[in-house]
Amino acid sequence: MNTSRDDRFDFLRGIGLICIILAHVDPPTLVHQLRSFDVSLIVLVAGSVFTISEAGKRQVGYGKYFVGRLIRLVVPTWIFLTFFFLMEVPISFLLQQPYPFSEAKIISSFLLMKGIGYVWIIRILLFISLIAPLIAKPSNSERESIVAYVFAFVVYAAYEMMVHCLPEPNTPTLKGFVDDFLYTLIPYGCIFFLGTRLHTLDEKTLLRLATFSFLIFAIISINLYATEGRFVKTQAYKYPPTIYYFSYAIAASSILYRLVKSNTFPTIPGRAQIAFLGRSSIWVYFWHIQILYLVKQIGLKTGFGLKFLLIFSVSVSIAFAQRHAIERVLPLLEKRSSKKLLRTIFTG
């Protein structure tokens, strides 16, 4: 796979985005479980794209690289949040409801902490950006590659032991650091590392990885069923994420990676449309937050399917209109750097 406008990674991002939106419309248990690989898939794709895109670039300093990540991730988030919180003023007035957000929640949102509850994925991607140049370094030999895999396995195993064996922090500050930083950076850093290698695996190896991961998921699932007398969703082990959550996510993601490597990929119905979602994923995601809150404030009572179609279609329509508007504005700008900046912020 490559990223020279190959839409395979865009397709995978689009699938991840659809699943994330599905999670936010209260789907039935089966649907909720089936889509419970979304965030991991997004991080895996980020690892693959980072490795491929950086391989052909002239190396830049870490500072310049990180500023680029801030422009791509944080600036669009802050622009959206500013619009979002301002829009809530007339919306609350028209609905004759009190303004729903405290000052603390607004600040928390801009800091990518708990806040409104939907920007934590930006925090994950930003944290990973801090360590991406270190964990995505190419291996020059098979021995180096094996050492890298072993090191990643040891790091993840140590993380699992921390989650299960360490007592819960006894102060809010320490708990916040552990939950929002340590228990995010380590596990998703390992998933990102896997993503830097996943696109290089052939179809047979991807199938073996999927089978092995699914067996781990099945064994843990059966054990939990024997203990609790019911099927336990992997979502229950997402905060902090542990092997039960990741085993299912890696299995599903490996199957999808195998799909986009297969000869049947060009024939998938709606492939181009899903790839468009991937190219505009961050803004479709942002707009779905706005529409989701509006639906909740109105108190719209409907089934999850209709709610999904409403939120999804409106969010995509706004993102499409935004991209079209930006493309109309770009020719009016003279500086190439200004065009690149505007496109990065508003169409990424």
C-alpha positions, 0 to 999 in steps of 0.5 A: 500500500502507498499513500500517493493518493491511493485511497486505501488508507482513506478508506480505512479511516472512513470505516473507523469514522463511521464506527465512531459515529455509530458508537455515539447513537446508542446502538444495540449491543451487537452493533456496539461490539462489532464496531468496537475497533474504531479508535485502534484502527484510526491509530493503526492507520496513523502509524502506517501513513506516518511511516510511508509519508516520512520515508520519502521526505527530507528529514526536518527538526523535531520542533518543526515536525511537532509544530506541523502536528499542532497545526494539523490536530490542535488548531482545527480542534480549537477553531471548532471548539470556539465555534461550538461553544459560541453556537451554544449561546443562540441554541440555548436561547432559542430552546429556552435552556440554560447554557450547558457548559461551565467555564471549567468544562470549556477550559478542559475541552480546549486542553483536550482533557475530559471536557465535552467528552469527544476530543480525547481522540485528538489527545491520543493522536497528539500524544502519539505525535510526540513519540512517533519519530522514535517508534517509527524508525525503520529497521535496517535488518531482520534482527533489528526488526525482531528486537523492535517487536520484542521491545514493544511486546515487553512495554505492552506487557509491563503496561498490562501489569501496571493496570492490573497490579498498581493501586489506583492513585489516591490524588485527583492530580496523579489519577488524571496524569495516569489515566489521561497520559500514561494509560493513553500514551503507552498502549496506543503508542504500542498500537501505533508501532504495530501500525508502522509495520502492519501495512508491510505484512502480506495477506497470509500474515495478516490473516494469521494475526487476525486469527491469533488476536481473535483467539485471545479475544474469544478465550477472554470472552468465554472466561468473562462469560463464565464469571459474570454469566453474560457476554461482556463488551470489549468497550468495558475494557477501554478505559484504560484499554487492555488486552481484551479490548485490543485483541478484538480491535487488532483482529478486526483491523487486520481483516480490514488491512487484508481487504484493502490489499486484496484484488476485490478492494477496487470493486467494493461498493461506495469505496470512493465515498468512504475514502472521501470520509477518510480524507475529511475525517477530522472535520466530519468528526467535529461536525458530528459532535455539534449535530449530536449535541443539538439532537440531544438538546432538542430531545429527539426520540428516534431509533439508533438507525435514523439517528445515525443517518441524520447525524452522519448525513448532516455532518458529511454534508457540512464537511463537504460544503466546507471543503468546497468553500475552501477550494473556492477560496484557495485560488484567491490567495497568492502565497503558496504557504497560505494555501497549504495552511488553509487546506491543512486546517480546514480540509484535513 
